[in-house]
């Protein structure tokens, strides 16, 4: 996983709930099945919360006792600098075609609704151009690979074929989401929400995206 993916996920989930404590973050991230596509462990979430607070991107909300009188969990909310960093990371992750893990793109997808439709389409256009250029490089590498030369055994060319298949999959998804956004699918910042969580949801309760 790219080093910034955990940072983005933690900042982003705090941004959704405002405020949020560590256990709530873990509940939400588990519902996203992050264990299947990102190496996010409970310890890394709590460590990220502390680091982000130390860096001035999160601030601690004054702890209060719960209804049962027990000490409440420490909660956090984003600062102005935290919102700026979160937005930067979402945009970077969506266009980071050099990453060798799906965690970067998967992380950004979860927070696209915090951007405008126009912003997302612009970023996807950048991604499309980068993937197209990379595909051309790989095709050239395949065409120019000498399977009879002494430099490397012939089967090594399969590295390029494998990377090509990944880039082609990336291109297919990117073209698809661009088409879906252009026809009006989903909702983004400044638009009427097309989805809100049920009020009895055990994690969300009556919380909603703050656009």
Beta strands, then each sheet from edge to edge (+ up, - down):
strand 1: 20-21
strand 2: 58-61
strand 3: 75-78
sheet 1: 1+ 3- 2+
end
